[in-house]
Amino acid sequence: MPLIDKIQLDPHTKLGLWRIEEPSHALRPFLVFSRSEEEFMSRVTNEDRRTQWMASRVLLKRLLDTTSFVDIYVDQYGRPEMQNFDYRMSISHSRDYSAVVISDRYTVGVDVESMRHDLARLKNKFMRPDELALMPPEHSLAYVLLHWSAKEVMYKIYYRRKLDFREHMGVEPFDLVGNLDEGHFWGWVRKGEYDRRFLLQYRRLVDYYVVWAVDTESADE
């Protein structure tokens, strides 16, 4: 099984990365489904989507170090939660990779994305003018992708929805050219009384990037 890495981000938080190489039928024996999950999977006819969904659940169980059933439900904001494990979680998957972050103390967010050229065409919809002005021409696609993923991560942490990626969120200047494979930068979310700054970390996975953040201010929430 291609578990790429399991990283202890802090004493309370773990990140797992998985390269998806197995078909869904090879992952199925590692999972226990609830009735609603069985019904959900019976409706999913796309093999890639089935495999991605299963791979993320197998990775979650690896991080929890359990073979038991993990009871996941979706809350009123569309955020996945665990009923029977006292962890906060965030899941992301693409065609080739799955990423999961869990924490027994903090709200977390993760996003994994391929180097999609359509993101570059849509950059004006989610990037602020000050962010666009600093885009390095030789690495424009990576720069745009990291901004998209950073805002996806912060959106997941904020979780209340109705968040405009240009108006309510921002990414502060950072040196991508000297840190193409991994690094960190800062982002922020400001809406109403909510005003937080996040340390966003990233890692390149060939033609993908994974971005994550841990909201250390959420410990008592």
C-alpha positions in Angstrom: 0.0 0.0 0.0 1.6 3.3 -1.1 1.5 5.4 2.1 3.9 8.1 1.2 4.3 9.8 4.5 2.8 10.1 8.0 4.0 13.3 9.6 3.6 14.4 13.2 2.9 18.1 12.8 2.7 18.8 16.5 1.9 16.7 19.6 -1.8 16.8 18.7 -1.8 16.7 14.9 -0.9 14.3 12.2 -0.8 14.5 8.4 -1.0 11.5 6.1 -0.2 11.4 2.3 -1.2 8.5 0.1 -0.5 7.9 -3.6 -3.6 6.1 -5.0 -2.5 3.2 -7.1 -5.0 0.5 -6.1 -8.4 -0.1 -7.6 -11.4 0.3 -5.3 -11.9 -3.5 -4.9 -8.4 -3.7 -3.4 -9.2 -1.1 -0.8 -12.6 -2.4 0.1 -11.4 -5.2 2.5 -9.8 -2.5 4.8 -13.0 -0.7 5.4 -16.2 -1.2 7.3 -19.2 0.7 5.9 -22.3 1.9 7.6 -25.6 1.4 5.8 -25.7 5.0 4.6 -22.1 4.6 3.2 -23.1 1.3 1.5 -26.0 3.2 -0.1 -23.7 6.1 -1.1 -21.1 3.8 -2.7 -23.8 1.9 -4.6 -24.7 5.2 -6.3 -21.1 6.1 -7.2 -20.5 4.5 -10.6 -17.3 6.4 -11.4 -14.4 4.2 -10.5 -11.9 7.0 -9.9 -14.3 8.7 -7.5 -14.9 5.4 -5.7 -11.2 4.8 -5.4 -10.4 8.3 -4.1 -13.2 8.1 -1.5 -12.0 4.7 -0.2 -8.3 5.6 -0.3 -9.0 8.7 1.9 -10.9 6.5 4.4 -8.1 3.9 4.5 -5.6 6.7 5.1 -7.7 8.1 7.9 -7.7 4.7 9.6 -3.9 4.5 9.3 -3.6 7.8 11.0 -6.0 6.7 13.8 -4.1 3.4 14.0 -7.4 1.5 14.1 -9.1 -1.4 12.3 -12.4 -0.4 13.9 -15.3 1.2 12.1 -14.9 5.0 11.8 -18.3 6.7 12.0 -18.2 9.8 9.8 -21.0 12.2 9.4 -21.3 15.6 7.7 -22.3 18.5 9.9 -24.7 21.4 9.0 -21.8 23.2 7.3 -20.8 20.2 5.1 -17.7 19.5 7.3 -16.9 15.8 7.9 -16.8 14.8 11.6 -16.1 11.6 13.5 -18.7 10.3 15.9 -16.6 7.7 17.7 -13.1 9.2 17.7 -12.3 12.5 19.5 -10.4 14.1 16.6 -11.1 17.0 14.2 -10.3 16.1 10.6 -9.9 17.4 7.1 -9.8 15.2 3.9 -8.8 16.0 0.4 -8.2 13.8 -2.7 -7.4 14.2 -6.3 -6.9 11.7 -9.1 -3.6 10.3 -7.8 -3.3 11.5 -4.2 -5.2 11.5 -1.0 -4.4 13.7 2.0 -5.8 13.6 5.6 -5.1 15.7 8.7 -6.4 14.8 12.1 -6.0 16.6 15.5 -7.2 15.9 18.9 -7.1 19.6 19.8 -7.2 21.9 16.8 -9.3 22.6 13.7 -7.3 21.6 10.6 -7.5 22.0 6.9 -5.8 20.3 3.9 -6.0 20.4 0.1 -4.2 18.5 -2.6 -4.4 19.7 -6.2 -2.9 18.8 -9.5 -1.1 21.4 -11.7 -4.4 22.2 -13.5 -4.2 24.8 -16.2 -7.8 25.7 -15.8 -6.9 27.2 -12.4 -4.7 29.7 -14.2 -7.6 30.8 -16.5 -9.8 31.3 -13.4 -7.2 33.2 -11.3 -9.0 36.5 -11.4 -12.0 34.9 -9.7 -10.1 33.9 -6.5 -6.9 36.0 -6.4 -6.7 39.6 -5.2 -5.0 42.2 -7.3 -2.1 42.5 -4.8 -1.6 38.7 -5.1 -1.6 38.7 -8.9 0.9 41.5 -9.0 3.6 39.4 -7.4 3.1 36.3 -9.6 6.5 35.0 -10.9 6.2 34.5 -14.6 8.4 31.4 -14.7 6.3 29.6 -12.0 2.9 31.1 -12.6 0.9 27.9 -12.5 2.4 26.7 -9.2 1.9 30.2 -7.7 -1.8 30.2 -8.7 -2.3 26.7 -7.5 -0.8 27.4 -4.1 -3.1 30.5 -3.7 -6.2 28.3 -4.6 -5.2 25.5 -2.2 -4.4 28.0 0.6 -7.8 29.5 0.3 -9.5 26.1 0.1 -7.7 25.2 3.4 -8.7 28.4 5.1 -12.2 28.0 3.9 -12.3 24.5 5.5 -11.0 25.9 8.8 -13.5 28.8 8.8 -16.2 26.2 7.8 -19.2 28.6 8.1 -19.5 29.0 4.3 -20.4 32.3 2.5 -16.8 33.3 2.3 -15.6 35.2 -0.7 -12.1 34.1 -1.8 -11.1 37.6 -3.0 -12.9 39.8 -0.4 -12.6 37.8 2.8 -9.3 35.9 2.3 -5.7 36.8 1.4 -2.3 35.3 1.0 0.7 37.3 2.1 3.8 37.6 -0.2 6.2 34.7 -0.1 9.3 33.4 -2.0 8.1 30.6 -4.2 11.0 30.7 -6.6 13.5 29.6 -3.9 11.1 27.1 -2.4 9.4 25.2 -5.2 9.4 21.8 -3.5 8.3 22.8 0.0 7.9 25.8 2.2 5.4 28.0 4.1 3.6 31.3 3.9 0.9 33.2 5.7 -2.8 33.7 4.9 -5.7 35.4 6.5 -9.5 35.4 6.8 -11.4 38.5 7.8 -15.2 38.5 7.9 -17.3 40.3 10.5 -15.7 39.6 13.9 -13.7 36.7 12.6 -10.1 37.8 12.0 -7.4 35.2 11.9 -4.0 34.6 10.4 -2.8 31.1 9.4 0.5 29.5 8.8 0.1 27.5 5.6 2.6 24.8 4.8 3.1 23.1 1.4 4.9 20.2 -0.2 5.2 19.3 -3.9 4.3 15.8 -5.0 5.6 15.7 -8.6 2.7 17.4 -10.5 0.7 18.1 -7.4 0.9 20.3 -4.3 -0.5 19.5 -0.9 -1.2 22.5 1.4 -2.3 22.3 5.1 -2.8 24.5 8.1 -3.5 24.0 11.8 -5.7 26.6 13.6 -3.9 26.7 17.0 -6.4 29.4 18.1 -9.2 26.9 17.9 -8.0 24.8 20.9 -10.8 26.0 23.2 -13.6 26.2 20.7 
